């Protein structure tokens, strides 16, 4: 059963696992990613560790409130990244949670970081998976080589985004295979995820979720002042959000940060062995 959280006219769909008496984990999905990015088995395994686990559809995805897409190049998105951060606050308030372990993926990692620097007293631990870099400070990051980027964007942009699932499924599967790193695509996981997109979305690029990430202020100073553990988790083959080398530079520059590299993994995790790697990392870090 799901539960809606209201935040200034926006309805956010949430779902919980485990006992409300336990410490809380909030899972934040990435751009154009519904709550089931965090598959139910994964959520149940976290709950078995003694946590009250929450996943949710971010605004503009799944069963949460949708907005008109900012398709025009010069159009501003209909909400800001700060409003997405405030949705996290509203979810915690609605569930009477004072503190939480935050686990974000991709755009969800950005939201998690921004929440942590705004409300540091409310975050017990911070896990940033496949995170874009929004913290620079004095770090010098290396650009991913142009051939790799060109090959990646050729695959991503080749998705014809057919409006019917029967034709569109294979288009998405081509993208998922590329983003899955060295792992064979688990078609059951990919099918469940893709089918969910077709149930709730107009199939088109994630204009709004992409545009809210533009112009975010550098958070390095604020992240460096956090007294909580910061755990970066990044796929060895992931070139979408950044790259392993840059995440290592960032982690090394922060006093309480650590990087775990997921062997063979890409930006997406359509294989049960990838999720087992992630669970092993979290089990140790949460102990």
C-alpha positions in Angstrom: 0.0 0.0 0.0 1.2 3.5 -0.9 0.6 6.7 0.9 0.5 10.2 -0.5 2.3 13.2 1.1 1.1 16.7 0.3 3.6 19.5 -0.1 2.2 22.9 -1.2 -0.3 21.4 -3.7 2.1 18.6 -4.9 1.2 15.0 -4.1 4.1 12.7 -3.6 3.5 8.9 -3.6 5.4 7.0 -1.0 5.7 3.4 0.1 7.2 1.9 3.2 8.8 -1.4 4.3 9.5 -2.6 7.8 8.6 -1.3 11.2 8.1 2.4 11.9 9.8 1.8 15.3 13.1 1.2 13.5 15.6 3.8 12.2 14.6 5.2 8.8 16.1 4.9 5.4 14.8 7.2 2.6 15.6 6.0 -1.0 15.7 8.8 -3.7 15.5 7.8 -7.3 17.1 9.5 -10.3 15.8 11.5 -13.3 12.8 9.8 -14.9 13.1 7.0 -12.4 10.0 5.8 -10.5 10.2 4.5 -6.9 10.6 0.9 -8.2 14.1 1.7 -9.3 14.6 0.4 -5.8 13.1 -3.0 -6.4 10.9 -4.5 -3.6 13.4 -7.3 -2.8 16.1 -4.7 -2.2 13.8 -2.7 0.1 12.7 -5.8 2.0 16.3 -6.8 2.5 17.1 -3.4 4.0 14.1 -3.7 6.2 15.4 -7.1 7.4 18.5 -5.2 8.6 16.3 -3.4 11.1 15.3 -0.3 9.2 12.1 1.4 8.3 12.5 1.9 4.5 10.8 4.5 2.4 10.8 4.8 -1.4 8.8 7.4 -3.3 8.0 8.7 -6.8 9.6 12.1 -7.2 7.4 14.9 -8.4 6.8 14.5 -12.2 7.1 10.7 -12.2 5.0 7.7 -11.3 2.0 8.3 -9.2 3.2 11.7 -8.0 2.0 15.0 -9.4 3.1 15.6 -13.0 3.9 19.0 -14.6 3.9 20.3 -18.1 7.3 19.5 -19.8 9.6 22.4 -20.5 10.3 21.2 -24.1 11.5 24.5 -25.5 15.3 25.0 -25.2 14.9 28.3 -23.4 11.9 27.3 -21.2 12.5 27.0 -17.4 11.3 23.9 -15.6 8.0 24.3 -13.7 9.8 23.7 -10.4 13.3 23.9 -8.9 15.7 21.5 -7.4 15.1 23.2 -4.0 11.4 22.2 -4.3 12.5 18.6 -4.8 14.7 18.9 -1.7 11.7 20.3 0.2 9.6 17.2 -0.9 12.1 15.1 1.1 11.5 17.4 4.1 7.7 17.0 3.6 8.0 13.2 3.5 10.0 13.0 6.7 7.5 15.4 8.4 4.5 13.3 7.2 6.1 10.2 8.6 7.2 11.8 11.9 10.9 11.2 11.2 13.4 13.5 12.8 16.5 11.8 11.3 17.1 9.5 8.4 19.7 7.6 6.4 19.6 9.1 2.9 20.4 6.9 -0.1 20.2 8.6 -3.5 20.9 7.5 -7.1 21.9 10.0 -9.9 19.6 13.0 -9.6 18.5 11.5 -6.3 22.1 11.8 -5.0 22.0 15.5 -5.9 18.7 15.9 -4.0 20.2 13.9 -1.0 23.4 16.1 -0.9 21.4 19.3 -1.0 19.1 18.1 1.7 22.1 17.1 3.9 23.8 20.4 3.6 20.6 22.3 4.4 19.5 20.0 7.3 22.7 18.4 8.5 21.2 17.6 11.9 18.6 15.4 10.2 20.9 13.0 8.3 22.6 10.1 10.0 24.5 8.8 7.0 24.7 9.8 3.3 25.0 7.3 0.5 25.5 8.8 -3.0 25.2 6.3 -5.8 26.1 7.2 -9.4 26.2 10.8 -8.3 26.7 13.8 -10.5 29.4 16.1 -9.2 28.0 19.3 -7.7 30.9 19.8 -5.3 34.1 21.2 -6.8 36.1 23.3 -4.4 39.7 23.3 -5.5 39.4 19.9 -7.2 40.5 19.5 -10.8 38.3 16.9 -12.5 39.2 15.1 -15.8 36.7 15.1 -18.6 35.6 11.7 -19.9 37.2 11.2 -23.3 35.2 12.4 -26.2 34.9 9.1 -28.0 33.3 7.4 -24.9 30.9 10.3 -24.5 30.0 10.3 -28.2 29.3 6.5 -28.2 27.2 6.8 -25.0 25.1 9.7 -26.3 24.6 7.9 -29.6 23.0 5.0 -27.8 20.9 7.3 -25.5 19.6 9.5 -28.3 18.8 6.5 -30.5 15.8 5.6 -28.4 12.8 6.3 -30.6 10.6 6.4 -27.5 7.6 4.8 -29.1 4.4 5.5 -27.2 3.3 1.9 -27.1 5.1 -0.6 -24.9 5.3 -3.4 -27.4 7.5 -1.4 -29.7 9.1 0.9 -27.1 10.3 -1.9 -24.8 13.2 -3.0 -27.1 14.2 0.7 -27.6 14.6 1.1 -23.9 16.3 -2.3 -23.5 19.0 -1.1 -25.9 19.7 1.8 -23.6 19.5 -0.3 -20.5 22.0 -2.8 -21.9 24.5 0.0 -22.6 24.0 1.5 -19.1 24.3 -1.9 -17.4 28.0 -2.0 -17.7 29.6 -5.5 -18.1 26.5 -7.3 -16.7 24.1 -9.1 -18.9 20.7 -7.4 -18.9 18.3 -9.1 -16.5 15.2 -8.8 -18.7 12.8 -9.5 -15.8 14.1 -6.5 -13.8 14.3 -4.4 -16.9 10.7 -5.3 -18.0 9.2 -4.5 -14.7 10.9 -1.1 -14.6 10.1 -0.2 -18.2 6.5 -1.3 -17.9 6.1 1.0 -15.0 7.3 3.9 -17.1 4.7 3.1 -19.7 1.9 2.9 -17.1 2.3 6.4 -15.8 4.4 8.5 -18.2 4.2 10.3 -21.5 7.2 8.7 -23.1 9.6 11.5 -24.0 12.9 12.9 -22.7 13.0 14.0 -19.0 13.0 17.7 -19.8 12.1 18.9 -16.3 14.3 16.5 -14.3 17.2 17.4 -16.6 16.7 21.2 -16.4 16.4 21.4 -12.6 20.1 20.3 -12.4 21.4 23.3 -14.3 23.1 26.1 -12.2 23.4 24.3 -8.9 25.8 26.1 -6.5 29.0 24.5 -5.6 28.4 22.4 -2.4 32.0 21.4 -1.6 32.5 23.6 1.4 29.2 22.5 3.0 29.9 18.8 2.2 33.3 19.1 3.7 31.8 20.5 7.0 29.4 17.6 7.4 30.3 15.4 10.4 28.3 12.4 9.1 29.8 9.6 7.0 29.5 10.2 3.2 29.6 7.0 1.2 30.0 7.3 -2.6 29.0 4.2 -4.5 29.9 4.3 -8.2 29.8 1.8 -11.1 33.1 0.9 -12.5 31.7 1.4 -16.1 29.5 4.4 -15.4 30.3 7.3 -17.6 26.9 9.0 -17.5 26.9 11.1 -14.3 30.7 11.5 -14.1 33.4 8.8 -13.9 35.1 6.7 -11.2 38.3 8.8 -11.3 36.5 12.1 -10.6 34.4 10.6 -7.8 37.6 9.3 -6.2 39.1 12.8 -6.4 36.0 14.2 -4.7 35.8 11.5 -2.0 39.5 12.0 -1.3 39.0 15.7 -0.8 36.2 15.3 1.8 37.2 14.4 5.4 34.4 11.9 6.1 33.9 10.5 2.6 34.7 7.0 1.1 34.2 5.5 -2.3 33.2 2.0 -3.1 33.4 1.0 -6.8 30.9 -1.5 -8.0 32.9 -4.0 -10.2 31.5 -4.2 -13.7 28.5 -2.0 -13.0 27.3 0.9 -15.1 24.8 3.6 -14.3 21.8 1.3 -14.1 21.5 -1.9 -12.1 19.5 -4.5 -14.1 21.2 -7.5 -12.6 20.7 -9.2 -9.2 24.4 -9.5 -8.6 24.8 -5.7 -8.8 22.1 -5.3 -6.2 23.8 -7.9 -4.1 27.0 -5.8 -4.3 25.1 -2.8 -3.2 23.4 -4.6 -0.3 26.8 -5.9 0.9 28.2 -2.4 0.9 25.2 -1.0 2.7 25.1 -3.9 5.2 28.7 -3.2 6.3 28.3 0.6 6.3 25.0 0.6 8.3 26.3 -1.8 10.9 
